Amino acid sequence: MSKLIFEKSVSGRKGYSLPTLSDSEAACKLHIPEKYFATEVAELPEVSELDVVRHFTNLSLKNVSLDANFYPLGSCTMKYNPKVCERIAAMDGFSSLHPLLPQLRGGGMLTQGALEVLHDTEELLCEIVGMDAFTLQPMAGAHGELTGIMLIAAYHREKGNKKTKVLIPDSAHGTNPSSAAIGGYKVITVPSDANGCMDMEAFEEALDDEVAAIMLTSPNTLGLFNPDIHTLADKAHAVDALLYYDGANLNAILGKVRPGDLGFDVVHLNLHKTFATPHGGGGPGAGPVGVKKSLIPYMPTSQIVKRSDGTLTLEYEREKSIGYIAPFYGNFGIVLRAYIYIQLLGKDGLLRVSENAVINANYIQKKLQDKYDLPFSRKCLHECVFSATRQAKNGVTALDIAKALIDRGFHPPTIYFPLIVKEAMMIEPTETESKEDIDSFIDAMLEIAELAETDPESFHALPLTTPITRLDEKKAVKDKKFTA
Ligand SMILES: *Cc1c(COP(=O)(O)O)cnc(C)c1O
């Protein structure tokens, strides 16, 4: 274990010396009421600049990160994000802009550029997914879902529809049922069929006049596209149920098909998965929501509008709006990165994103399917889902395989999700990995499968290469110290 920076402290050692206070600075200090003066010297570590640099550099090397490792964490789209997006987002004109600057008079000219980025991003996203309007304010995928459900509720309320339920397939991301429930709806789980998609018979049985919406992910969390989508949309619309598209993983279909053309009424996207925002570490993110015309009146405030003189401004007065869902304009920096990314790639580039994401996942599926069970053996889209049941018979679980991958320098895939697959391992290579890197991951997986047969016992102590090795999970559950 490395030392804490406090343990490296040596009395009197310095990394930086402050200049002595000038008269004017001393005068400034006089304006601070005396009661706020420090009475004790803060207990900060006394270290040199080199100590600080080494300490934090070495800590950062303990991180598993995309800049250092292949990271096939299914459903999370842990792809490489171009550094130029970071460079531009860090420019002073963007990063130092205060959200309370006036939009038109006075400082208005300072904000027009940022408003233009927001406005154009809305238009680009409308075009990409086939929707009529977008709000960029939701700050995560789940937040986008909740916003979408609130919009759907507002729509039904105004029409006087008595709607109480939302239908969601059993393969859905956990945020879907929670968003519907927080939005006030009863969640009806619809089982999947042998193809891994929503079972049409069960769907028709569950569909009635009280269904407000059907939340679908297509391709779903098994990486499979729903071939019945048009029929499904027609049946839903016949009872005035709206179709919600969970577009967190849009890199599967970018430029190929638009949810709006498939019959979806509301869609959320995860800019922090598909559109070049470093993802992981908990945020920040952005989950913009797109809607068809019939839902525009309920969109959250504020909305960007173009005035007759061509300038842009934010409109706050919207009679039927669901109101505020985020402070200011959401995560502006994240929207900006997505805008740059879309402009960089253009139409052809976005098309290549999905083609490469899909071919990479299918390549892995093909190469591993003799050694690992594939519960749904169809062509996949952006990710493939294996089951470790064959290895588990020898006592090597999906968790053990994940730990073995860590020792080989790979971030593990998502495991034990989707819930409908036993011992699930959900692998999403993304479009940014080279064939060489994908091949070395495949080799590691094949070597692990072999070892699971010849030496299953060796797995239980893994990982061996990390600062903290295998945790006692049973103890973690039982011991009050961990759960209190
Ligand atoms: C990641 C994801 C979400 C949730 O997005 P967050 O930004 O983590 O809230 C929802 N649905 C699917 C399919 C996802 O992959």
The ligand as an SDF file (V2000), in Angstrom:
LIG
                    3D

 15 15  0  0  0  0  0  0  0  0999 V2000
  -26.7350    3.5950  -19.0400 C   0  0  0  0  0  0  0  0  0  0  0  0
  -28.1240    3.2770  -19.3700 C   0  0  0  0  0  0  0  0  0  0  0  0
  -29.1850    3.9770  -18.7750 C   0  0  0  0  0  0  0  0  0  0  0  0
  -29.0090    4.9920  -17.6610 C   0  0  0  0  0  0  0  0  0  0  0  0
  -28.1800    6.0630  -17.9480 O   0  0  0  0  0  0  0  0  0  0  0  0
  -27.5080    6.8870  -16.7360 P   0  0  0  0  0  0  0  0  0  0  0  0
  -26.8410    8.0430  -17.3940 O   0  0  0  0  0  0  0  0  0  0  0  0
  -26.5470    5.9560  -16.0780 O   0  0  0  0  0  0  0  0  0  0  0  0
  -28.5970    7.3230  -15.8120 O   0  0  0  0  0  0  0  0  0  0  0  0
  -30.4620    3.6670  -19.1840 C   0  0  0  0  0  0  0  0  0  0  0  0
  -30.6870    2.7110  -20.0990 N   0  0  0  0  0  0  0  0  0  0  0  0
  -29.6930    1.9980  -20.6890 C   0  0  0  0  0  0  0  0  0  0  0  0
  -30.0130    0.9600  -21.7160 C   0  0  0  0  0  0  0  0  0  0  0  0
  -28.3780    2.2680  -20.3380 C   0  0  0  0  0  0  0  0  0  0  0  0
  -27.3900    1.5490  -20.9070 O   0  0  0  0  0  0  0  0  0  0  0  0
  1  2  1  0
  2  3  1  0
  2 14  2  0
  3  4  1  0
  3 10  2  0
  4  5  1  0
  5  6  1  0
  6  7  2  0
  6  8  1  0
  6  9  1  0
 10 11  1  0
 11 12  2  0
 12 13  1  0
 12 14  1  0
 14 15  1  0
M  END
$$$$
